[in-house]
Amino acid sequence: MCGIFGIVVRQARVAPELLERATLSLSHRGPDDSGTILVRVTSPEPVEIGLGNRRLAILDLSQLGHQPMRDPETGNWIVFNGEIFNFRAIREKLQREGLTFLSDSDTEVLLKAYGRWQEGCLAQLRGIFAFAIWDAQRRRLFLARDPMGVKPLYYASTQPHFLFSSEVRSLLGTGLLRLKIDEAGLRTYLKFGSIYDPLSLLEGIQALLPGHYLIWEQGRVTIARYWDLTSESGRMPPEQVSPADRDRLVEEVCATLCESVRMQTVSDVPVGVFLSGGIDSSSLAGILSKGKSQISTFSIVFRESEYNEAEFSRMVAQRFATDHHEILVSQLDALEAIPSAMQAMDQPSIDGLNTYLISRQTRAAGIKVALSGLGGDEMFAGYSTFREVPRMESFSDSWRHLPGLVRAPAAAIYRWTTPASDQNRKLADLAAADPSLLHPYFLARALFTEAQCQALLARPNADADERARAQLRDTLQQARHLDSVNRVSYLEARCYMLNTLLRDADVMSMAHGLEVRVPLIDHRLAETLLALPGAWKLNESTPKPLLVGALQGALPDEIVHRRKRGFTLPFEHWLRDQMRSEVEQTLRAVKAGPLGAVLNSSAVERTWQDFLSGQTSWSRPWALYVLQRWCELHAVTA
């Protein structure tokens, strides 16, 4: 796992100090090694390529795994962030075709695989990755991002430069880009509490989407999709499934799940497991316990009893005989970590403090690699949205058949006669069947409603509105043909999980030089799950029946049927007490700061007052606070 940076310049030179400075800015992602290289091409036109890497050594800890890495047979260069979990199988295939290897690293396997198959190599990979290859023979730069979007990859074009990096902040530090707010990215942040790919908060910087590759050639950029979550979906309608077929398909899920979990333990350093005591992380521990060696598990334990779930993680650790470690954290520890967590944010987000805390403590315990149960809710239908959104779809469809003269007044009456709350505002929007509401899922996941967003924005911007909705429409179109449960699964994976959970997990863990792996969203497992009827994933008596079934009764009933509870922190209390002065002062600074030209400061203040009066949750003012602090930290302009 690493941090990568690159720059290509036509008919000009790359400043070596710029390349070194940008690479150094990623040192937290790779504390073990550093490397840069400048490559100059003279024909058909002068081009200079700078590649930089910061390495977190996981496989082949020797200098043979150093990056940037060159293939002596093709002259290609690579910088690579991530892990290819099936690299040994690919290596054996390439060796049978006559290729030789100098190292035991997956980086060299990836470099050789591209040399043999070009973009076709992507179909061979199972892993989490973002990489760049300078193709010496074709004189082109090839970038690719893993199918599920676990590892980030950002790029920017500013003539005569093309730049890419693992983090937005290293692009900002080059001094080659304007630090100006992209109002489309801002709109997605207000809507959902994180910026939605491919947008960023800054003009000119974009994310390469999951399952896509990018080719830079003679100044032209081409982007193509090589895989999507729906590629294998819908292959067997429920009414055509015999009992024997169902048993076979469920066994296929179990086999693919176990293969994914075990495959992701490949490492030349110890691997730990984040253990919360929930179904997802407990399943990882259960599957790994069937191996030959004892596994290490890590749990956050709070001093305050109302937040402490130690009894559940201890129960799982005892059941599977793990080497269990409890990391004691108090509310004060968490509160004091907020400034450093804010510094670690690559883009503003309302989430991430939990990952920051457990990653910091796990790395301090000497662990470089940790498995996480992230994605279990999205893939195995664990959220309440899997029941709520299909009902909202039916409700919305029935209201859409009513004449507008009836629908609009009825929605207005509901809005006026019900108590002011976030939930009632969303229901009123659903009843109104606002054409700006693309799908009930986006309303269910909304931080601010459409009306609230428009009130917060200082000025209309039709182009920004359109760009903010464009990717949502494309995502929804990809999921249209799925049944209602699988449609929610796809949307959760491509929206909330991708843009909040995975991004926060990456940046907050890499802030401490910790690699987090997520075997429950291996892309082969994900496409297998999405090809099954959605109804199989919901059960009145058992949550996540396919995941629980994979353990064949190994999980304690107390774990399976416990009340679902996430990693919670007392933000409601903090914003009214210890953080009140800080948040109030920061929100007042919006008017005179970089956000003053794009946000309505009166609406910002009203959001804060609504929170103090109990009419909205803490997450709304917190989102505005994080946004303002991020812009201050990075000297962003409007």
Number of C-alpha atoms within 10 A of each C-alpha: 26 32 33 33 31 27 25 27 21 18 13 12 16 19 11 12 10 16 20 19 14 23 24 21 18 26 22 21 29 26 17 16 16 21 18 20 17 18 14 14 14 9 8 8 10 14 20 19 21 24 29 28 33 30 28 25 23 23 18 17 16 11 10 14 21 23 25 24 23 18 15 9 10 14 13 21 21 26 29 30 26 25 27 23 20 18 23 14 13 20 22 13 13 17 12 10 10 8 14 13 13 9 16 17 23 23 27 24 23 24 24 25 23 19 19 15 12 13 17 12 16 21 11 15 21 20 25 25 24 29 27 27 25 25 19 14 10 9 16 17 24 21 24 26 28 28 27 24 26 27 27 28 29 24 22 20 19 13 10 11 19 20 22 26 28 27 23 23 17 22 23 17 15 15 10 15 17 14 20 16 20 19 23 24 25 27 25 26 27 24 22 24 28 29 25 27 23 17 24 25 27 23 17 17 24 20 21 25 25 27 19 19 23 20 20 17 14 15 16 10 12 10 15 13 13 18 17 16 24 19 13 15 20 17 11 12 12 14 7 9 14 10 9 8 12 16 11 12 17 19 15 16 21 20 13 19 26 21 15 23 22 16 17 23 20 18 17 12 16 15 21 24 27 25 30 26 24 22 26 23 22 31 26 24 29 21 18 20 17 11 10 7 9 13 19 20 27 25 23 24 21 20 12 10 9 8 17 17 18 17 12 19 26 21 17 28 25 12 16 20 17 21 13 19 20 17 15 14 17 15 16 9 12 17 16 11 14 15 10 12 19 20 13 21 23 19 22 27 25 21 20 24 24 18 18 27 21 21 28 17 19 26 17 12 12 12 20 24 27 24 23 21 23 21 23 21 22 24 26 26 27 22 18 9 19 24 15 14 22 18 14 20 15 12 15 19 14 11 16 16 10 12 9 13 8 11 16 18 13 15 18 14 11 18 20 13 8 11 12 14 14 16 11 15 21 20 19 20 23 23 23 23 24 13 7 10 16 14 18 23 22 20 21 18 17 18 24 22 21 20 10 15 18 17 16 22 22 17 12 10 11 10 10 17 17 11 16 24 18 11 16 19 13 10 15 19 10 16 20 12 13 19 18 20 21 29 23 26 28 24 20 24 23 22 23 19 21 23 22 20 20 23 25 27 26 22 26 28 28 25 24 22 26 27 26 26 26 22 26 28 25 24 23 16 21 26 18 19 28 25 20 24 22 23 13 17 21 18 11 6 8 14 21 22 18 21 24 20 16 22 16 9 10 16 21 14 10 13 17 20 13 13 9 12 10 10 12 11 15 12 17 14 12 14 21 14 10 13 13 14 11 11 21 15 11 19 23 16 18 26 17 10 18 19 23 17 16 19 22 19 22 15 17 22 17 14 23 24 14 18 20 17 10 11 15 18 19 21 18 20 25 23 21 25 24 22 25 23 20 19 22 17 10 13 12 19 17 16
